[in-house]
Amino acid sequence: MSVTFQKRQKEMKRLEKQRVKAEKRAQKKEARRAAKEGDTAASADTAATTDNQPQPEEE
């Protein structure tokens, strides 16, 4: 094999690794954002149900 071909193969492999890594980062970021939204929605639902319940009156 010529040196040029080996360099091209090495560069292609590097670019592929870079692309895979970027995809993983994007998926991780999306998962964190979805989890945060889920936590926010769950806590908002809990707060809403707590606020809507009538409070017992004291005499």
Secondary structure as the mmCIF struct_conf table of DSSP 4:
data_model
#
loop_
_struct_conf.conf_type_id
_struct_conf.id
_struct_conf.beg_label_comp_id
_struct_conf.beg_label_asym_id
_struct_conf.beg_label_seq_id
_struct_conf.end_label_comp_id
_struct_conf.end_label_asym_id
_struct_conf.end_label_seq_id
HELX_RH_AL_P HELX_RH_AL_P1 VAL A 3 ASN A 52
BEND BEND1 GLN A 53 GLN A 53
HELX_LH_PP_P HELX_LH_PP_P1 PRO A 54 GLU A 58
#
